[in-house]
Amino acid sequence: MALALQTSDLSEDEMIVDTLIERARIAQRAFEHRADQARYDRAALAAAWALMEPSRNEELSKLAVATTGLGNVRDKITKNHRKTLGVLRDIKNSKTVGIIKDDSATGITEIARPIGVVGAVVPSTNPVATPTNNVVNALKCGNAIILSPSPKGVEACMKLLGYIHAEFDKIGVANDLVQMIPAPVSKAKAQRLMEKADLLVVTGSQNNVHRAYSSGTPAIGVGAGNVTVIVDETADLAAAADKISASKTFDNSTSCSSENALIVVDAVRDAFMAELHRAGGRLLDKPNAAKLKSALFQGDGLNRRIIAQDVDKVIAEVGLDLADAETAKFLVIEGSGIGPDYPESGEKLSLVATLYHARDFDGAKRIASELLTHQGAGHSVGIHTSIDERAVSMGAEMPTCRVIVNQAHCFATGGSFDNGMPFSLSMGCGSWGGNSIDENFNHKHLMNITRIVRPIPIDEPAVDEIFADYWQEAGK
């Protein structure tokens, strides 16, 4: 009777989500029962191939751009392929079931166990790549997962889910291991998922991240991006300009790792700006910059007719007068300040970057720290330099979890085939960004570890041994 009363008190949205959760729990328990690594790996590969098969990747990329209005198809295809392949590389030889470590010195044996049911809130900027990566990572560790897409990402997520289930049918994996909140998506349904899942992975708006952290469910959220890159007097200016242009323009700057601000040391400012112009960056004069700022920053938000749009559409929308607009790839405006009164100092999600200049590297570092403190603390910064110690000093002094050195930022931050970062579309920002992790989200965050603890020979130090140096300096 009590159960019936509780059920009758639930809203329709809550009952829909509760049903998904129960189905996921049944499927997950069966998936975990007497599992071996091959079972988890096969399911992860099936989900990955659901997207990586070329014709499906192209179809899903076109659908994503058509329904969200964000990014471009060519780069979506590349992102979907590259990010998924990178995750597969990262998980290929990772053991996620059974005994994963046995240390005779400590007497501790570690056993990998699934989390259970993962709830994943995914953004409209990456409505295909992010859910696929979340699904692959979850399955690798023996979990079920329920996706909560953005309203604009529902159609792409549904199509992706259908392809995942088709691959599951080939190998006898239960479809209920991967589900999504059905349309129409709503905050009520997402909130119920946040309350009922065993772990949340939330990428996208900071509002969603904060709701996840306050839901009562363990949550992995990510912070806001506002990437700043320094170009110092020792940099290879042509290479820096090419890398910044490639990164800034990729998928029309939908990535949280795309450059938002460039800080150039005065000694090379003119030479670098010439290289940036060659690479497609167009520094606007004051009248054009004023028109762009007025059009892009509207009230407390960004103009949706400009964010993540092709540069020719931005130029036409704003009505810019550029002599060489036909070769422009992105636009640059001078920064007049940093903080809430200067919206150009924040994340722009568009083919627009803000330029600051500094007298020297120390000045550039101060400006970058101010920008991070204003927005994007913990996420990442970049530097183009020939002096590696400068990157190390940035990592030691600035509120950031990543310093990207001499690389195209948006490709490097989330993992690359030529650096050692795990592939991910979700970057933890540590305590600076209000996050529970300070590294790239990856499959290792989706395991519980059970530890078998055995007795070992006693290792108890004497008090004198511990305090000897301290007493010598300070006295007893």
C-alpha positions in Angstrom: 0.0 0.0 0.0 2.8 2.4 0.9 4.6 1.7 -2.4 1.4 2.4 -4.4 1.0 5.6 -2.5 4.5 6.7 -3.3 4.1 5.8 -7.0 0.9 7.7 -7.3 2.7 10.8 -5.9 5.1 10.7 -8.8 4.7 12.9 -11.9 4.5 11.4 -15.3 8.0 12.6 -16.1 9.4 11.0 -12.9 7.7 7.7 -13.7 9.1 7.7 -17.2 12.7 8.2 -15.9 12.2 5.7 -13.1 11.2 3.0 -15.6 14.3 3.7 -17.6 16.4 3.4 -14.5 14.9 0.1 -13.5 15.3 -1.4 -17.0 18.9 -0.2 -17.0 19.6 -1.8 -13.6 18.3 -5.1 -14.8 20.4 -5.0 -18.0 23.5 -3.8 -16.1 23.3 -6.7 -13.5 23.0 -9.2 -16.3 25.9 -7.5 -18.2 28.1 -7.7 -15.1 27.2 -11.2 -14.0 30.2 -13.5 -14.7 31.6 -10.9 -17.0 35.1 -10.9 -18.5 37.1 -8.2 -20.2 36.1 -9.5 -23.7 32.4 -8.9 -23.0 32.9 -5.3 -21.9 35.3 -4.6 -24.8 33.0 -6.0 -27.4 30.1 -3.9 -26.2 32.3 -0.7 -26.2 33.5 -1.5 -29.8 29.9 -2.0 -30.9 28.9 1.4 -29.6 32.0 3.0 -31.2 31.4 1.5 -34.6 27.8 2.7 -34.5 29.2 6.1 -35.1 32.5 5.5 -36.8 31.0 3.6 -39.7 31.6 6.3 -42.4 28.1 6.6 -43.9 26.5 6.8 -40.4 29.1 9.4 -39.2 28.3 11.6 -42.2 24.5 11.2 -41.7 24.7 12.0 -38.0 27.0 14.9 -38.6 24.6 16.4 -41.1 21.7 15.8 -38.8 23.6 17.4 -35.9 24.3 20.6 -37.8 20.8 20.8 -39.3 19.0 20.4 -36.0 21.3 22.4 -33.7 22.4 25.0 -36.1 25.9 24.8 -34.6 29.2 23.9 -36.3 29.9 22.5 -39.7 29.5 19.1 -41.2 33.1 18.5 -42.4 34.5 19.1 -38.9 31.8 17.2 -37.1 32.7 14.2 -39.2 36.4 14.6 -38.3 35.6 15.2 -34.6 33.3 12.2 -34.3 35.9 9.9 -35.9 39.0 11.3 -34.2 37.5 11.5 -30.7 36.0 8.1 -30.8 39.1 6.5 -32.2 41.2 8.2 -29.6 39.0 6.8 -26.8 39.3 3.4 -28.3 43.1 3.7 -28.2 43.0 4.8 -24.6 40.9 1.9 -23.4 42.3 -0.8 -25.6 44.7 -2.3 -23.1 43.1 -1.1 -19.9 41.8 -3.8 -17.6 38.4 -2.9 -16.1 37.0 -6.2 -14.7 38.3 -8.5 -12.0 41.7 -8.1 -10.4 43.5 -5.1 -11.9 46.4 -4.8 -9.3 48.0 -7.1 -6.8 50.7 -5.6 -4.7 52.6 -8.0 -2.5 54.5 -5.2 -0.8 51.3 -3.6 0.6 49.3 -6.7 0.7 46.5 -5.0 -1.2 44.6 -6.5 -4.2 42.4 -4.2 -6.3 39.3 -5.4 -8.0 37.5 -3.3 -10.6 33.7 -3.1 -10.2 31.1 -1.2 -12.2 29.4 2.0 -11.0 26.0 0.8 -12.0 23.7 3.2 -14.0 25.4 6.3 -15.3 23.4 9.4 -16.1 25.0 11.6 -18.8 23.8 15.1 -19.6 25.2 16.0 -23.0 25.4 19.4 -24.8 24.0 20.7 -28.1 27.5 21.6 -29.3 28.6 18.0 -29.6 25.3 16.0 -29.7 26.9 12.9 -31.3 30.6 12.8 -30.2 30.0 13.4 -26.5 27.3 10.8 -26.0 29.2 8.2 -28.0 32.4 8.8 -25.9 30.3 8.6 -22.7 28.7 5.4 -23.8 32.0 3.7 -24.9 33.6 4.6 -21.5 30.6 3.4 -19.5 30.4 0.0 -21.3 34.1 -0.5 -21.0 33.7 -0.6 -17.3 30.5 -2.7 -17.2 27.9 0.1 -16.7 24.6 0.9 -18.1 24.1 4.5 -19.2 21.1 6.8 -19.8 21.6 9.9 -22.0 19.9 13.2 -21.4 20.3 15.2 -24.6 19.7 18.9 -25.1 16.4 19.8 -26.7 18.1 20.5 -30.0 20.2 17.4 -29.8 17.3 14.9 -29.3 16.9 13.9 -33.0 20.6 13.2 -33.4 20.8 11.3 -30.1 17.8 9.1 -31.1 19.4 8.3 -34.4 22.7 7.4 -32.7 20.9 5.2 -30.2 19.2 3.3 -33.0 22.6 2.6 -34.6 24.0 1.5 -31.2 21.2 -0.9 -30.6 21.5 -2.3 -34.2 25.2 -3.1 -33.4 24.1 -4.6 -30.0 21.7 -6.9 -31.8 24.6 -8.3 -33.8 26.4 -9.5 -30.7 23.6 -10.2 -28.3 24.0 -7.2 -26.0 20.9 -5.9 -24.2 19.6 -2.6 -25.7 18.6 -1.4 -22.2 22.3 -1.0 -21.4 22.1 2.3 -23.4 19.0 4.4 -23.3 18.0 8.0 -23.5 15.4 10.2 -22.0 12.6 10.3 -24.5 11.3 13.4 -26.2 10.1 15.8 -25.3 13.1 16.3 -23.0 12.6 18.5 -20.0 14.3 19.8 -17.0 12.0 17.7 -14.8 13.2 14.5 -16.6 16.8 15.5 -16.4 16.4 16.3 -12.8 14.9 12.9 -12.0 17.8 11.2 -13.8 20.2 13.3 -11.7 18.5 12.1 -8.6 18.1 8.4 -9.5 21.3 7.4 -11.3 24.4 6.1 -9.5 26.8 8.6 -11.0 26.3 11.7 -13.2 28.6 12.9 -16.0 27.5 16.4 -17.0 29.0 18.4 -19.9 27.5 21.6 -21.1 25.9 24.5 -19.3 27.1 25.5 -15.9 23.5 25.5 -14.8 23.3 21.7 -15.5 26.6 21.2 -13.7 25.4 23.0 -10.6 22.1 21.1 -10.6 24.0 17.9 -10.8 26.2 18.7 -7.9 23.2 19.6 -5.8 21.2 16.5 -6.8 22.5 14.2 -4.1 24.1 11.9 -6.6 27.9 11.7 -7.1 28.6 13.9 -10.1 31.5 14.6 -12.5 31.0 18.0 -13.9 33.2 20.2 -16.0 33.9 24.0 -15.8 33.5 26.8 -18.3 36.1 27.3 -20.9 37.7 30.7 -21.9 40.9 29.7 -23.4 43.7 32.2 -23.5 46.9 31.7 -25.6 50.2 33.6 -25.2 52.5 34.2 -28.2 55.9 35.3 -26.9 58.9 36.8 -28.6 60.6 33.4 -29.0 57.7 31.7 -30.8 57.7 30.3 -34.3 55.2 33.0 -35.5 54.1 31.3 -38.7 53.5 28.0 -37.0 51.7 29.7 -34.1 49.4 31.5 -36.5 48.6 28.4 -38.4 47.8 26.4 -35.3 45.7 29.1 -33.8 43.7 29.5 -37.0 43.2 25.7 -37.4 42.0 25.4 -33.8 39.9 28.5 -33.7 38.0 27.7 -36.8 37.5 23.9 -36.2 33.7 23.2 -36.1 33.1 26.9 -36.0 34.6 27.2 -32.5 32.0 25.0 -30.8 34.7 23.6 -28.6 35.3 24.8 -25.1 39.0 24.5 -25.9 38.9 27.0 -28.8 41.0 30.1 -28.4 39.0 33.1 -27.0 41.8 35.4 -26.3 45.3 36.0 -27.8 48.0 37.8 -25.8 50.9 38.8 -27.9 54.2 40.2 -26.6 54.9 43.7 -28.0 58.2 42.7 -29.6 56.5 40.5 -32.1 53.1 42.0 -32.3 53.3 43.4 -35.8 55.1 40.3 -37.2 52.7 37.9 -35.6 49.6 39.9 -36.8 50.9 39.7 -40.3 51.2 35.9 -40.0 47.8 35.7 -38.4 46.3 37.7 -41.3 48.0 35.2 -43.7 46.4 32.4 -41.8 42.9 33.9 -42.1 42.6 36.0 -39.0 41.1 39.5 -39.6 41.8 42.2 -37.1 38.8 44.6 -37.2 39.2 48.4 -37.1 37.3 50.2 -34.3 34.1 50.9 -36.2 33.8 47.2 -37.4 34.8 45.9 -34.0 32.1 48.1 -32.3 29.5 46.7 -34.7 30.6 43.1 -34.0 30.6 43.5 -30.2 27.1 45.2 -30.3 25.8 42.3 -32.4 27.4 39.4 -30.6 26.9 40.4 -26.9 23.2 40.9 -26.2 22.0 41.3 -22.7 23.4 38.5 -20.6 24.0 36.1 -23.5 25.4 35.6 -27.0 23.6 36.1 -30.2 22.5 32.7 -31.5 22.6 34.0 -35.0 26.4 34.4 -34.6 27.6 31.6 -32.3 29.2 28.6 -34.1 28.3 30.0 -37.6 30.4 30.2 -40.7 32.5 33.3 -40.9 30.7 34.6 -44.0 27.4 34.4 -42.2 28.8 36.3 -39.3 30.2 39.0 -41.6 26.8 39.3 -43.3 24.8 39.2 -40.1 26.8 42.0 -38.5 27.2 44.0 -41.8 31.0 44.2 -41.5 32.9 46.1 -44.2 36.1 44.1 -44.8 38.3 44.6 -47.8 39.4 41.0 -47.9 36.4 39.2 -46.5 36.5 36.4 -49.0 39.7 35.0 -47.5 38.7 35.6 -43.9 38.5 32.5 -41.6 37.9 34.2 -38.2 37.6 37.7 -36.8 39.8 39.5 -34.2 38.8 42.4 -32.0 41.0 44.4 -29.6 40.3 43.9 -26.0 39.5 47.0 -24.0 39.5 45.4 -20.6 38.8 42.3 -18.5 35.7 41.5 -16.5 31.9 41.7 -16.5 31.9 45.1 -18.1 34.0 43.8 -21.0 32.1 40.8 -22.5 34.8 40.3 -25.2 37.0 39.0 -22.3 34.8 35.9 -21.9 33.9 32.8 -23.9 32.4 33.6 -27.3 31.6 30.3 -28.9 32.1 31.9 -32.3 34.7 32.7 -34.9 35.7 35.8 -32.9 38.9 36.1 -30.8 40.0 39.0 -28.6 43.5 40.4 -28.9 45.5 41.7 -25.9 49.1 42.9 -26.0 51.7 42.7 -23.3 55.1 44.4 -22.8 56.8 41.1 -22.0 56.1 37.5 -20.9 55.5 38.4 -17.3 52.9 40.9 -18.4 51.3 38.4 -20.7 51.1 35.9 -17.8 49.4 38.5 -15.6 46.8 39.3 -18.3 46.1 35.5 -18.8 45.6 35.1 -15.1 43.1 37.9 -15.0 41.2 36.4 -17.9 41.1 33.0 -16.2 40.0 34.6 -12.9 37.2 36.3 -14.7 36.1 33.2 -16.6 37.5 29.7 -17.3 39.5 29.1 -14.1 40.9 25.7 -14.1 40.3 24.8 -17.7 43.4 25.5 -19.8 45.8 28.1 -21.2 48.2 27.9 -24.1 51.6 29.3 -25.0 53.6 29.4 -28.2 57.3 29.7 -27.1 60.8 28.3 -27.4 61.3 28.5 -23.7 59.8 25.5 -21.9 60.4 27.0 -18.5 57.8 29.6 -19.3 55.1 26.9 -19.7 56.2 25.3 -16.4 56.0 28.7 -14.6 52.4 29.1 -15.9 51.5 25.7 -14.5 53.0 26.6 -11.2 51.5 30.0 -10.8 48.2 30.2 -12.7 44.7 28.8 -11.8 44.7 26.2 -14.6 44.7 22.4 -14.9 46.4 22.3 -18.4 49.1 24.4 -20.1 49.1 23.5 -23.8 52.5 24.2 -25.4 53.1 24.9 -29.1 49.9 23.1 -30.2 46.5 23.8 -31.8 44.7 24.2 -28.5 41.3 22.6 -29.3 42.9 19.5 -30.7 45.5 19.1 -27.9 43.4 19.8 -24.8 41.0 17.0 -25.2 43.7 14.5 -26.2 45.7 14.1 -29.4 47.6 11.4 -31.2 50.7 13.4 -30.7 50.4 14.2 -27.0 49.8 12.1 -23.8 46.4 13.5 -22.7 43.5 11.1 -22.6 40.9 11.7 -25.4 37.9 13.4 -24.0 35.3 16.0 -24.7 34.9 16.8 -21.0 37.7 18.6 -19.2 37.7 18.7 -15.4 38.8 22.1 -14.0 39.6 21.1 -10.4 38.7 23.3 -7.4 39.4 26.4 -9.5 36.4 25.6 -11.7 34.3 24.1 -9.0 34.8 20.5 -10.2 35.5 17.2 -8.5 38.2 16.2 -11.1 41.2 18.1 -12.5 41.9 15.9 -15.5 40.2 14.9 -18.7 37.2 12.7 -18.0 37.9 9.1 -19.0 36.8 5.6 -18.4 38.8 5.3 -15.2 36.3 7.6 -13.6 33.5 5.1 -14.2 34.8 2.3 -12.0 34.5 1.4 -8.3 37.6 -0.2 -6.9 37.3 -2.8 -4.1 40.5 -3.4 -2.1 41.4 -6.6 -0.4 43.6 -5.6 2.6 45.9 -8.2 4.2 48.3 -7.9 7.1 52.0 -7.0 6.3 55.1 -6.7 8.6 54.6 -3.8 11.0 55.9 -0.5 9.7 55.5 1.9 12.7 58.1 4.7 13.0 59.4 6.0 16.2 58.3 9.5 17.2 61.9 10.6 17.4 62.4 9.5 13.8 59.5 11.5 12.6 60.2 14.7 14.5 64.0 14.8 14.6 64.6 17.4 11.9 61.6 19.5 13.2 62.9 19.5 16.8 66.3 20.4 15.6 64.9 23.5 13.9 62.1 24.6 16.2 62.8 22.7 19.5 60.4 20.6 21.4 
